[in-house]
Amino acid sequence: VHARGSKMADLNSLIEQVFAGIKREICSGTLLPGQRVNVTAMSERHRCSKTTLRAALYRLVGEGLLEVHRNEGFYRPLVTDETVRDKYVWNKSIFMMGLNASNLKPTATHPQPAFEPSADPVGDIERFFTLVVEQTDNSVIVREMQRLNDHLHPLRMLKGGLPLDLEGELTEFAKAWAAGDVGALKQLIQDYTQRRLDIVPQIVSMAYRPSSSSKTASRS
């Protein structure tokens, strides 16, 4: 019984590792929208059986990062104007929900959690959005923001030609956060979202272009 339990734990650990590895590939843009997963190549790359790989892939289907087509396999979901708009609007809604449920009045015993932007603006904005909703102590809201971060990460990584100043936006978010200014934060997330809604067709077009990381992965 102990040996069987140990084997099951090892299998679950392997599935978790494979799941995390594929999730990184998806979030980095290695798999493009509409692209079919090559199960054989991916199982070889992750050094696991196809059974283990499929277990990880089905978990990603559950998170909405992949789709399974009957008798056809696993695919990255298509990126459309509608899905991009929906995700950015939902991101704003979850952020607002977090603000409304948070207590942003720091005291000596409960100081405001610090936020300092780094050299990674995409990681910073996702870290900031998560930090805000974490103040609710509502695990459902936190998990939903983390899920949205995974879904929007490939779009946030798009560079070149998009009229966005993420570093400047982060600076303004950080100032409002340090001041505990809920009104300013609400206006900033409105502006952040609207800037992206205004250029949805450009975002969608760029989402189908292989990134430098995906080109590297395809050659490896």
C-alpha positions, 0 to 999 in steps of 0.5 A, a space after each residue: 500500500 505504501 509503495 502504491 501510494 508513493 508511486 501515485 505521489 511521484 506520478 502526480 508530481 511529474 504531472 505537476 511538473 509537466 503541467 507547469 512546463 507547458 503552461 510556461 510555453 503557452 504564457 510565453 507565446 510558444 504555442 500560437 492561437 489555433 495551433 495544434 499540440 504535437 503530443 509526440 514532440 511535446 512528450 519527448 520534450 518534457 521527457 514523459 509518457 503520452 499518458 502523463 502529458 495528456 493528464 497535464 494537457 487536460 488540466 490546461 483545458 480545465 484552465 481554459 488555456 487549451 481546447 480539446 477537439 474531439 478526434 483532433 487533439 489539443 489546440 490553443 484557443 483562437 484569439 478574437 476581438 471578442 475574446 480579447 475585449 471580454 478578458 480585458 473587461 473582466 480583468 477590470 471587473 475583478 480589479 474593481 471587485 478587489 478594490 471594493 472588497 479591500 481595506 486600503 486604510 493602513 494602520 500601524 498594525 496593518 501597514 499597506 503592502 509595499 509595491 515597487 516596480 522592477 525591470 519587468 513591467 509585464 510581471 510587475 503589472 500582474 504582480 500588482 493586480 494580484 497584490 490588490 485583490 489579495 487584500 480582500 482575503 477572498 481566495 476566489 477573487 485571487 484565483 480568478 485574477 491569477 487565471 486572467 494573468 495567465 490568459 492575458 500574459 501572451 498579449 501583454 508580452 506583445 511588443 512593437 507597434 502598440 501605442 502603450 506605455 506600461 512603465 508609465 502606467 505602472 508608475 501611476 498605479 504605484 503612486 496611487 497604491 502608496 497613497 491608498 487612493 481608491 478613487 485614483 486606482 479606479 480611474 487608472 484601471 478604467 484608463 488602462 483598460 480603455 487604451 487596450 480596448 481601443 487597439 483590440 484589432 492590433 492586439 489580435 493581429 500581433 497575437 498570431 505572429 511568432 515571437 522570438 521565444 516561439 521561433 527559438 523553441 521551434 528550432 530547438 
